[in-house]
Amino acid sequence: MRLGSGTFAAGCVVIEVLGVALFLRGFFPAPVRSSSGTEHEAEPPAPEPSAGGGSNWTKLPPPLFGKVVIMLVDALRDDFVFGSKGVKFMPYTTYLMEKGTSHSFVAEAKPPTVTMPRIKALMTGSLPGFIDVVRNLNSPALLEDNVITRAKAAGKRIIFYGDETWMKLFPKHFVEYDGTTSFFVSDYTEVDDNVTRHLDKVLKRGDWDVLILHYLGLDHIGHVSGPSSPLIGRKLSEMDGVLMRIHTALLSEEREALLPSLLVLCGDHGMSESGGHGASSVEEVNTALLLVSSAFERKPGDVRHPKHVQQTDLAPTLAIGLGLPIPKHSVGCLLFPVVEGRAIREQLRFLHLNTVQLSKLLQENVPSYKREPGFEQFKMSERLHGNWIRRYLEENNSEVLLNLGSKVRRQYLDALRTLSLSLSRQVAHYDVYSMVVGTVVVLEVLTLLLLSVPQALGTAAELEVPLSSPVFSLLFYLTFLLLWAVHVIVCTSAGSSCYLCSLSWPMAGAVMVLVSALLCAVLSALSRTFGDGRPRKTPVHSNSKWSELDLLILFGTVGHVLSLGASSFIEEEHQTWYFLVNTLCLALCHDIYRSCFLGEDDEPQPCLHVEGGFAGAAPPLQDKISGWDVPEPGRVKKSPSSLDGPWGREKWMVLASPWLILGCCRLLRSLNQTGVQWAHRPDLGHWLSRSDHKAELSVLATLALIMVFTLVQSRCSLASKVAMALGLLGVYCYRAAVGHVLLPWQRDTKDISKGIIEARFVYVFVLGILFTGTKDLLKSQVLAADFTGKTGGLWDVYSGLVLLAALLFRAHNLPVLVCSLLIQTVLTRFIWRPLRHDAAEVTVMHYWFGQAFFYFQGNSNNIATVDISAGFVGLNTYMQIPAMFLTAFATYAGPVLWASHLVNFLSSETSSGSALRHACFCYALFCSLPVSAYIILVTSLRYHLFIWSVFSPKLLYEGMRLLVTATVCVFFTAMDRTGVKS
């Protein structure tokens, strides 16, 4: 069966997506849950150590607090409470910290710093897996041992108001609840009012033991406006008022209660300087934790500075405070200041329970646990504790007894810290089997693509794909039987811990069939290429000399792939792409100057004619890669024009175009600081986003939208021009409605609406333009001669995507869209046409610029830079599919727009179908190379110190980028009606 190279590449990328998905499923395994039903069954507590004594402390200690209120403020980073903002906007909280009966801490959250994993850490005391970033979108019920489940089993009545994530994690645990959606980030007022409106009624009642409040408004303000927004101060003042109401009500009730109450103010994660979260910067991991209770003693003049603790320490502290067993998988340490006012025997009892729980967890996870320093310290502490109990029972009060008790307490605290640190550093349990199978699929696809280069980039852009011979060969059946035997052996020994083993037999068999078929296809391609033991080649074509541009493409691609093995290069990958596109501009400048002033033999010659054709079907790169002799029927001979001829002005534009592109790239680098090392530095984007620079941002946004219309409208139909103009006007009105820019008739900065009507107004025109373009494309498929309709339809689709990007981009990012369109126009008119670059070279340039513009937008390999507010433009409630699509498009708008422009350029510049097929194949190949290499690198570095903070987020980005590539390749194939020939 003969396939077009584009169709073949699209199929390969789709299969590669499946391989990457399988690898990710193994690299980020879902936690294995116990199905025996004993996960939450109460075990008898460890008895108090008594070296031969008659201790009767064999039961759990009674609760320390009668009522517990947990007030969780989403994205409450430490400096919002303990810094200058806390002093200014949270006076009552500051008073409690400085003079009240409270203990304050800076709680460190481990990445990923998103809500659902952090709630799990707070309630279970364990470290959630990185896959919870994805599961955060639709949280499953939490089956792991946790404080909430223990409290419910103990008969505690729990009430919850706030983020509905709690209701998903703990279904049927609350006697009363009212949830709010956490993803509708445009709302930061009503989402908190819906929590506070229940307070007065609940605080007056006495029919509850635990009250949980989760406020989302602060986090939503951060996503929309950042931590420097004036709205932050107002929200902190609101939270301070809520805290005062709760504390006052608890104090009034304690007069009639037997036990004191505990008020916990905490954050689940912090907030980066851009307003996002998810990564491991100091601003994202450091959260405020404040414990307030009348049980805490405080002497006059006692100054307490916040101590640094782990976020997981709250779970054992709450369990002890409520008289519950500590969750089995907790790696946290009891916050000792909470119990330091109790008798020494009670303190040691609490510490002993915590160390016993951690030592059991160590024994389950570390085979050589007896050699661990923490375990040795625990045993020493237990022996000293037993001696202390014996002395205590003999003589109740003595100086020696107090000194020995203090020594045992210090020993316990040291053992707790060592055990907790040892357990926190334990590596994740990878599903190696799924990782290996996924890696094999990805490498087989990459090998198949590389072996197909000679045929795929040939003149006909077609290749023979032997589908029947590999499938019906003896090798296929032998390979399948061998893989099936390995599968049975692995699943028999590993049980349900492997994802592939949990699949049904037909599904697992389909995976083995796919792996076997790909292996046979690779061997078949190798036999065709090296049939007689050496590559088949014909005399090398005369144009097989490597140019500077070809060398740059080769070494740039290899260099980028190799750079992915270093964490610093991943954190600052934007610098790699900035360097590559700048070097590309210099290489193009060299080509232009040499073409204008020197001939092939370095002899002076006139400059190129600007309006020449495009050599879409000529693939000299293939000659250089493989050495096959390929004729070049599509290449147009350069037709020079006089330096003083009618094209003189265009000549100077050709000479200046690389420098214009370099200037745009330099401007965009100053617009958004990204990465890690320099992300904190001020940039033009932050300056423009400040409320006192709204006038400047308004002028810039207006000019940017006018430039967008000017650059796009030239090839649009009349209806699309009108829709584009009205849509861009709607974009400005939307930004004015949400308060980012000003309208001439606005007299104040009060928002006129949430922008829902204005955004939906723009969506109407986006859909209209896309519908018009799609209609023309379908019409051109029916009428084969309708070339104009096809190019017009493609441009309308491209214009619709540009309008959608203009709506979703933040106002200060509109210059990024303008520069993208300007660079595309300059490259098309003054570089690609005059220099007659072939389809492969043009494709690589589009790919490189697409990656660079991904970072020009302010993105990075850091989850915190994902602008999730774009997913809620025009929505008045959370709708998962539209929100995910809009967020993904806003994040990958750069690569998507450049890929769309590539289809437009090749379709309009050449009528040869091979150009699109060459482009699709090259695009798939250059996207597959880094993904395949990175999977191998991540597998080898899976025990690296930064595997979760640096390498794992990049792995998710690469998986998403491959999915975008698969979509692009399918679109390429759809534009090529001659993709399949029998």
Protein Blocks (a to p, Z undefined) as FASTA:
>chain_A
ZZdfklmmmmmmmmmmmmmmmmmmmmmccddddfklpmmgccdddddddehiacfbfbcc
ddfbfbdcddddehiafklmmmmmlmmmmmmlmmmmmmmccddddddddddddfklmmmm
mmnopacdfklmmmmmmccddfbdcfklmmmmnopacddedjfklmmmmghkafbdcddd
fklmmbcklmmmmmmmmmmmmmmpccbfbdcdddfklmmmmmmnojkbfklmmmmmmmmm
mmmmmmmmmmmmmmmpmbdcddddddfbdcdfkopahiacfklmpccdddddfkbccdeh
iacddddddfklmmmmmmmmnopacdfklcbdcdfklmmmpcfklmmmmmmmmmmmmmmm
mmmmmmklmlpmklmmmmmmmmmmmmmmmmmmmpmbdfklmmmmmmmmmmmmmmmmmmmm
mmmmpccdddfklmmmmmmmmmmmmmmmmmmmmmmmmmnopacddfklmmmpmklmmmmm
mmmmmmmmmmmmnommbfklmpcfklmmmmmmmmmmmmmmmmmmmmmmmmnopacddddd
fklpccfklmmmmmmmmmmmmmmmpfklmmmmmmmmmmmmmmmmmmmmmmmmmmmmpcfk
opacddddfklccdfkbcfklmmmnopacddfkbccdddddfklmklmmmmmmmmmmmmm
mmmmmmmmmmpcghjllmmpccfklmmmpmklmmmmmmmmmmmmmmmmmmmmmmpcfklm
mmmmmmmmmmmmmmmmnopaccfklcbfcdfbeolmmmmmmmmmmmmmmmmmmmmmmmmm
mmmmlmmlmmmmmmmmmmmmmmmmmmmpcfklmmmmmmmmmmmmmmmmmmmmmnopafkl
mmmmmmmmmmmmmmmnopacbfklpcfklmmgoiabdcfklmmmmmmmmmmmmmmmmmmm
mmmmmmmmpcbfklmmmmmmmmmmmmmmmmmmmmmmmmmmmmgfklmmmmmmmmmmmmmm
mmmmmmmmmmmmmmmmklpcZZ
